[in-house]
Amino acid sequence: APRLPCSPFVLFSNKIRQSVKDENPGIEFLEMGRKIGEKWRALDSEERKKFEEEAGVLRLSYLEKKKQWENQNKR
């Protein structure tokens, strides 16, 4: 089966994770999550919309692949 698409937050997190690590050497996992969450909440609606649109495109692609997979794997 195809993998589920990433949420807008996960796309954002993947994009900024390395820069958060670079800004905070030795940061622990939970603290990293907190910092990324703070940055996500601080985004304005235009910036957040970019990630929401990308997630929407990925979701449509996922639904198409899922449909194809289901059709190929009918019993």
N, CA, C and O atoms as CSV, one atom per row, in Angstrom:
chain,resi,resn,atom,element,x,y,z
A,1,ALA,N,N,0.842,-1.191,0.000
A,1,ALA,CA,C,0.000,0.000,0.000
A,1,ALA,C,C,0.883,1.247,0.000
A,1,ALA,O,O,1.985,1.230,0.547
A,2,PRO,N,N,0.404,2.315,-0.605
A,2,PRO,CA,C,1.187,3.556,-0.587
A,2,PRO,C,C,1.227,4.153,0.820
A,2,PRO,O,O,0.326,3.942,1.632
A,3,ARG,N,N,2.285,4.895,1.082
A,3,ARG,CA,C,2.436,5.542,2.392
A,3,ARG,C,C,1.535,6.765,2.482
A,3,ARG,O,O,1.291,7.455,1.493
A,4,LEU,N,N,1.045,7.015,3.699
A,4,LEU,CA,C,0.229,8.206,3.930
A,4,LEU,C,C,1.061,9.457,3.683
A,4,LEU,O,O,2.264,9.459,3.944
A,5,PRO,N,N,0.440,10.515,3.185
A,5,PRO,CA,C,1.181,11.757,2.938
A,5,PRO,C,C,1.479,12.488,4.245
A,5,PRO,O,O,0.821,12.258,5.260
A,6,CYS,N,N,2.456,13.351,4.209
A,6,CYS,CA,C,2.829,14.157,5.376
A,6,CYS,C,C,1.811,15.270,5.595
A,6,CYS,O,O,1.206,15.783,4.653
A,7,SER,N,N,1.641,15.624,6.856
A,7,SER,CA,C,0.793,16.767,7.206
A,7,SER,C,C,1.562,18.059,6.926
A,7,SER,O,O,2.779,18.025,6.740
A,8,PRO,N,N,0.868,19.187,6.895
A,8,PRO,CA,C,1.577,20.463,6.708
A,8,PRO,C,C,2.656,20.680,7.772
A,8,PRO,O,O,3.746,21.161,7.462
A,9,PHE,N,N,2.357,20.328,9.016
A,9,PHE,CA,C,3.341,20.512,10.081
A,9,PHE,C,C,4.582,19.655,9.854
A,9,PHE,O,O,5.702,20.119,10.068
A,10,VAL,N,N,4.394,18.421,9.428
A,10,VAL,CA,C,5.542,17.532,9.194
A,10,VAL,C,C,6.390,18.065,8.039
A,10,VAL,O,O,7.618,18.014,8.108
A,11,LEU,N,N,5.767,18.568,6.997
A,11,LEU,CA,C,6.526,19.163,5.886
A,11,LEU,C,C,7.360,20.338,6.390
A,11,LEU,O,O,8.534,20.466,6.043
A,12,PHE,N,N,6.749,21.193,7.208
A,12,PHE,CA,C,7.460,22.328,7.795
A,12,PHE,C,C,8.607,21.845,8.676
A,12,PHE,O,O,9.726,22.348,8.588
A,13,SER,N,N,8.317,20.873,9.516
A,13,SER,CA,C,9.317,20.328,10.432
A,13,SER,C,C,10.514,19.767,9.672
A,13,SER,O,O,11.662,20.017,10.039
A,14,ASN,N,N,10.242,19.015,8.621
A,14,ASN,CA,C,11.327,18.450,7.814
A,14,ASN,C,C,12.187,19.541,7.191
A,14,ASN,O,O,13.400,19.386,7.051
A,15,LYS,N,N,11.546,20.647,6.819
A,15,LYS,CA,C,12.274,21.730,6.161
A,15,LYS,C,C,13.202,22.472,7.125
A,15,LYS,O,O,14.304,22.863,6.740
A,16,ILE,N,N,12.767,22.670,8.371
A,16,ILE,CA,C,13.555,23.517,9.274
A,16,ILE,C,C,14.353,22.754,10.327
A,16,ILE,O,O,15.126,23.360,11.069
A,17,ARG,N,N,14.178,21.439,10.403
A,17,ARG,CA,C,14.831,20.660,11.467
A,17,ARG,C,C,16.343,20.901,11.519
A,17,ARG,O,O,16.895,21.115,12.598
A,18,GLN,N,N,17.007,20.868,10.378
A,18,GLN,CA,C,18.467,21.024,10.376
A,18,GLN,C,C,18.877,22.412,10.856
A,18,GLN,O,O,19.855,22.545,11.592
A,19,SER,N,N,18.153,23.435,10.454
A,19,SER,CA,C,18.518,24.785,10.905
A,19,SER,C,C,18.310,24.936,12.410
A,19,SER,O,O,19.077,25.636,13.071
A,20,VAL,N,N,17.284,24.289,12.955
A,20,VAL,CA,C,17.074,24.319,14.412
A,20,VAL,C,C,18.227,23.599,15.106
A,20,VAL,O,O,18.709,24.056,16.143
A,21,LYS,N,N,18.672,22.470,14.537
A,21,LYS,CA,C,19.832,21.751,15.100
A,21,LYS,C,C,21.081,22.620,15.054
A,21,LYS,O,O,21.840,22.680,16.021
A,22,ASP,N,N,21.289,23.291,13.929
A,22,ASP,CA,C,22.473,24.139,13.774
A,22,ASP,C,C,22.462,25.301,14.763
A,22,ASP,O,O,23.508,25.681,15.289
A,23,GLU,N,N,21.286,25.863,15.015
A,23,GLU,CA,C,21.160,26.976,15.957
A,23,GLU,C,C,21.296,26.521,17.411
A,23,GLU,O,O,21.643,27.315,18.285
A,24,ASN,N,N,21.018,25.227,17.665
A,24,ASN,CA,C,21.001,24.693,19.031
A,24,ASN,C,C,21.771,23.377,19.091
A,24,ASN,O,O,21.153,22.321,19.227
A,25,PRO,N,N,23.097,23.407,18.995
A,25,PRO,CA,C,23.871,22.160,19.017
A,25,PRO,C,C,23.577,21.356,20.288
A,25,PRO,O,O,23.477,21.920,21.378
A,26,GLY,N,N,23.442,20.062,20.140
A,26,GLY,CA,C,23.206,19.188,21.284
A,26,GLY,C,C,21.780,19.213,21.799
A,26,GLY,O,O,21.506,18.693,22.881
A,27,ILE,N,N,20.867,19.808,21.046
A,27,ILE,CA,C,19.473,19.899,21.486
A,27,ILE,C,C,18.861,18.505,21.589
A,27,ILE,O,O,19.116,17.643,20.749
A,28,GLU,N,N,18.056,18.294,22.617
A,28,GLU,CA,C,17.391,17.004,22.796
A,28,GLU,C,C,16.122,16.954,21.949
A,28,GLU,O,O,15.580,17.981,21.540
A,29,PHE,N,N,15.672,15.739,21.703
A,29,PHE,CA,C,14.538,15.497,20.813
A,29,PHE,C,C,13.289,16.279,21.235
A,29,PHE,O,O,12.666,16.941,20.405
A,30,LEU,N,N,12.923,16.206,22.508
A,30,LEU,CA,C,11.709,16.885,22.964
A,30,LEU,C,C,11.817,18.395,22.827
A,30,LEU,O,O,10.860,19.059,22.427
A,31,GLU,N,N,12.970,18.929,23.157
A,31,GLU,CA,C,13.165,20.371,23.033
A,31,GLU,C,C,13.118,20.790,21.563
A,31,GLU,O,O,12.597,21.855,21.232
A,32,MET,N,N,13.662,19.953,20.692
A,32,MET,CA,C,13.601,20.225,19.250
A,32,MET,C,C,12.138,20.324,18.821
A,32,MET,O,O,11.762,21.242,18.093
A,33,GLY,N,N,11.320,19.384,19.271
A,33,GLY,CA,C,9.898,19.412,18.932
A,33,GLY,C,C,9.215,20.678,19.425
A,33,GLY,O,O,8.383,21.258,18.727
A,34,ARG,N,N,9.570,21.099,20.625
A,34,ARG,CA,C,8.988,22.332,21.169
A,34,ARG,C,C,9.364,23.542,20.319
A,34,ARG,O,O,8.518,24.379,20.003
A,35,LYS,N,N,10.636,23.625,19.954
A,35,LYS,CA,C,11.101,24.770,19.162
A,35,LYS,C,C,10.443,24.792,17.779
A,35,LYS,O,O,10.036,25.846,17.293
A,36,ILE,N,N,10.345,23.628,17.162
A,36,ILE,CA,C,9.701,23.556,15.848
A,36,ILE,C,C,8.225,23.933,15.977
A,36,ILE,O,O,7.688,24.645,15.128
A,37,GLY,N,N,7.575,23.459,17.034
A,37,GLY,CA,C,6.175,23.816,17.271
A,37,GLY,C,C,5.992,25.312,17.461
A,37,GLY,O,O,5.032,25.893,16.955
A,38,GLU,N,N,6.906,25.934,18.186
A,38,GLU,CA,C,6.842,27.389,18.382
A,38,GLU,C,C,6.967,28.117,17.049
A,38,GLU,O,O,6.235,29.067,16.771
A,39,LYS,N,N,7.910,27.652,16.230
A,39,LYS,CA,C,8.106,28.288,14.923
A,39,LYS,C,C,6.869,28.097,14.037
A,39,LYS,O,O,6.483,29.007,13.302
A,40,TRP,N,N,6.252,26.917,14.108
A,40,TRP,CA,C,5.043,26.639,13.329
A,40,TRP,C,C,3.911,27.580,13.756
A,40,TRP,O,O,3.227,28.159,12.911
A,41,ARG,N,N,3.721,27.725,15.048
A,41,ARG,CA,C,2.658,28.601,15.545
A,41,ARG,C,C,2.926,30.066,15.212
A,41,ARG,O,O,1.993,30.864,15.115
A,42,ALA,N,N,4.192,30.418,15.039
A,42,ALA,CA,C,4.554,31.805,14.734
A,42,ALA,C,C,4.425,32.149,13.245
A,42,ALA,O,O,4.503,33.320,12.874
A,43,LEU,N,N,4.228,31.144,12.397
A,43,LEU,CA,C,4.103,31.416,10.959
A,43,LEU,C,C,2.863,32.252,10.681
A,43,LEU,O,O,1.825,32.071,11.317
A,44,ASP,N,N,2.979,33.165,9.727
A,44,ASP,CA,C,1.776,33.888,9.319
A,44,ASP,C,C,0.968,32.994,8.366
A,44,ASP,O,O,1.458,31.967,7.898
A,45,SER,N,N,-0.250,33.394,8.093
A,45,SER,CA,C,-1.146,32.537,7.316
A,45,SER,C,C,-0.630,32.275,5.901
A,45,SER,O,O,-0.870,31.200,5.352
A,46,GLU,N,N,0.071,33.235,5.301
A,46,GLU,CA,C,0.609,33.034,3.949
A,46,GLU,C,C,1.687,31.952,3.942
A,46,GLU,O,O,1.702,31.084,3.069
A,47,GLU,N,N,2.584,32.012,4.921
A,47,GLU,CA,C,3.649,31.009,4.988
A,47,GLU,C,C,3.060,29.630,5.279
A,47,GLU,O,O,3.477,28.637,4.683
A,48,ARG,N,N,2.101,29.568,6.186
A,48,ARG,CA,C,1.485,28.294,6.541
A,48,ARG,C,C,0.716,27.719,5.352
A,48,ARG,O,O,0.681,26.505,5.150
A,49,LYS,N,N,0.103,28.603,4.572
A,49,LYS,CA,C,-0.689,28.173,3.419
A,49,LYS,C,C,0.165,27.400,2.414
A,49,LYS,O,O,-0.321,26.458,1.788
A,50,LYS,N,N,1.430,27.789,2.255
A,50,LYS,CA,C,2.327,27.080,1.334
A,50,LYS,C,C,2.447,25.611,1.718
A,50,LYS,O,O,2.391,24.730,0.860
A,51,PHE,N,N,2.612,25.353,3.012
A,51,PHE,CA,C,2.746,23.973,3.480
A,51,PHE,C,C,1.414,23.230,3.378
A,51,PHE,O,O,1.387,22.037,3.075
A,52,GLU,N,N,0.318,23.934,3.630
A,52,GLU,CA,C,-1.000,23.315,3.511
A,52,GLU,C,C,-1.292,22.936,2.061
A,52,GLU,O,O,-1.863,21.879,1.796
A,53,GLU,N,N,-0.901,23.796,1.127
A,53,GLU,CA,C,-1.113,23.490,-0.295
A,53,GLU,C,C,-0.254,22.312,-0.737
A,53,GLU,O,O,-0.718,21.438,-1.468
A,54,GLU,N,N,1.002,22.291,-0.291
A,54,GLU,CA,C,1.877,21.168,-0.642
A,54,GLU,C,C,1.317,19.863,-0.086
A,54,GLU,O,O,1.334,18.836,-0.765
A,55,ALA,N,N,0.821,19.904,1.151
A,55,ALA,CA,C,0.231,18.709,1.759
A,55,ALA,C,C,-1.017,18.281,0.990
A,55,ALA,O,O,-1.277,17.086,0.847
A,56,GLY,N,N,-1.784,19.243,0.497
A,56,GLY,CA,C,-2.970,18.927,-0.294
A,56,GLY,C,C,-2.618,18.211,-1.586
A,56,GLY,O,O,-3.288,17.254,-1.975
A,57,VAL,N,N,-1.576,18.670,-2.247
A,57,VAL,CA,C,-1.109,18.021,-3.482
A,57,VAL,C,C,-0.652,16.591,-3.178
A,57,VAL,O,O,-0.973,15.659,-3.914
A,58,LEU,N,N,0.098,16.433,-2.091
A,58,LEU,CA,C,0.570,15.099,-1.709
A,58,LEU,C,C,-0.603,14.176,-1.369
A,58,LEU,O,O,-0.572,12.986,-1.680
A,59,ARG,N,N,-1.632,14.731,-0.729
A,59,ARG,CA,C,-2.804,13.929,-0.372
A,59,ARG,C,C,-3.531,13.452,-1.628
A,59,ARG,O,O,-3.933,12.291,-1.707
A,60,LEU,N,N,-3.699,14.335,-2.602
A,60,LEU,CA,C,-4.359,13.929,-3.846
A,60,LEU,C,C,-3.568,12.831,-4.552
A,60,LEU,O,O,-4.145,11.873,-5.067
A,61,SER,N,N,-2.256,12.975,-4.571
A,61,SER,CA,C,-1.398,11.959,-5.175
A,61,SER,C,C,-1.545,10.631,-4.432
A,61,SER,O,O,-1.627,9.568,-5.048
A,62,TYR,N,N,-1.577,10.708,-3.105
A,62,TYR,CA,C,-1.743,9.503,-2.283
A,62,TYR,C,C,-3.071,8.819,-2.606
A,62,TYR,O,O,-3.112,7.602,-2.790
A,63,LEU,N,N,-4.151,9.591,-2.677
A,63,LEU,CA,C,-5.462,8.998,-2.944
A,63,LEU,C,C,-5.489,8.303,-4.301
A,63,LEU,O,O,-6.103,7.246,-4.445
A,64,GLU,N,N,-4.824,8.893,-5.297
A,64,GLU,CA,C,-4.751,8.275,-6.623
A,64,GLU,C,C,-3.964,6.961,-6.560
A,64,GLU,O,O,-4.393,5.946,-7.109
A,65,LYS,N,N,-2.817,6.992,-5.891
A,65,LYS,CA,C,-1.996,5.781,-5.765
A,65,LYS,C,C,-2.726,4.703,-4.971
A,65,LYS,O,O,-2.625,3.517,-5.284
A,66,LYS,N,N,-3.456,5.119,-3.945
A,66,LYS,CA,C,-4.210,4.166,-3.124
A,66,LYS,C,C,-5.283,3.486,-3.961
A,66,LYS,O,O,-5.484,2.275,-3.871
A,67,LYS,N,N,-5.974,4.287,-4.779
A,67,LYS,CA,C,-7.019,3.739,-5.645
A,67,LYS,C,C,-6.425,2.725,-6.623
A,67,LYS,O,O,-6.986,1.647,-6.819
A,68,GLN,N,N,-5.285,3.071,-7.238
A,68,GLN,CA,C,-4.620,2.148,-8.160
A,68,GLN,C,C,-4.202,0.875,-7.433
A,68,GLN,O,O,-4.374,-0.228,-7.954
A,69,TRP,N,N,-3.656,1.027,-6.233
A,69,TRP,CA,C,-3.200,-0.127,-5.459
A,69,TRP,C,C,-4.379,-1.032,-5.115
A,69,TRP,O,O,-4.280,-2.255,-5.218
A,70,GLU,N,N,-5.497,-0.427,-4.705
A,70,GLU,CA,C,-6.681,-1.219,-4.360
A,70,GLU,C,C,-7.209,-1.973,-5.572
A,70,GLU,O,O,-7.621,-3.127,-5.454
A,71,ASN,N,N,-7.202,-1.326,-6.743
A,71,ASN,CA,C,-7.679,-1.987,-7.959
A,71,ASN,C,C,-6.779,-3.154,-8.351
A,71,ASN,O,O,-7.267,-4.167,-8.852
A,72,GLN,N,N,-5.477,-3.026,-8.129
A,72,GLN,CA,C,-4.536,-4.094,-8.474
A,72,GLN,C,C,-4.607,-5.253,-7.487
A,72,GLN,O,O,-4.257,-6.382,-7.828
A,73,ASN,N,N,-5.055,-4.979,-6.273
A,73,ASN,CA,C,-5.026,-5.998,-5.227
A,73,ASN,C,C,-6.409,-6.491,-4.826
A,73,ASN,O,O,-6.603,-6.969,-3.708
A,74,LYS,N,N,-7.371,-6.376,-5.740
A,74,LYS,CA,C,-8.704,-6.918,-5.464
A,74,LYS,C,C,-8.632,-8.429,-5.517
A,74,LYS,O,O,-7.870,-9.019,-6.282
A,75,ARG,N,N,-9.437,-9.021,-4.692
A,75,ARG,CA,C,-9.461,-10.500,-4.683
A,75,ARG,C,C,-10.572,-11.022,-5.530
A,75,ARG,O,O,-10.746,-12.235,-5.641
